[in-house]
């Protein structure tokens, strides 16, 4: 009754509940044009024409995302037309991805469709030429010698 922590009627700490953010749910009849950015979780069941950045992103079976998806955990059961970048990426059996997938951990169920490259983040970090900003070009001449232009 006189404790420092305030309790709600269910007995949980109000301070802990205030820190937790409810997930954002975009219903299937919703069409959004623009980028979505949040520190919480997003469940997409509609159509998004833009990029999504969140901690946990779930793309539902009937959802369509036309843009990049960036999150700590990305679960796709619908359609994504753009790059996916996540620590953990899970593609369900109804997933359709047209774009590259950059991941630490990738799980793909049988039946998922991917049209793009799947690259592990650790492999990218070990190849500094990918992030140097300068292309590495090799030009071959007629006399079978190569000239490196990097």
Beta strands, then each sheet from edge to edge (+ up, - down):
strand 1: 24-26
strand 2: 31-33
strand 3: 36-37
strand 4: 41-44
strand 5: 47-49
strand 6: 52-59
strand 7: 64-65
strand 8: 69-76
strand 9: 79-81
strand 10: 84-91
strand 11: 96-98
strand 12: 101-108
strand 13: 113-115
strand 14: 118-120
strand 15: 138-140
strand 16: 146-148
sheet 1: 1+ 4+ 6+ 3+
sheet 2: 1+ 4+ 6+ 8+ 10+ 12+ 14+
sheet 3: 2+ 5+ 7+ 9+ 11+ 13+
sheet 4: 15+ 16-
end
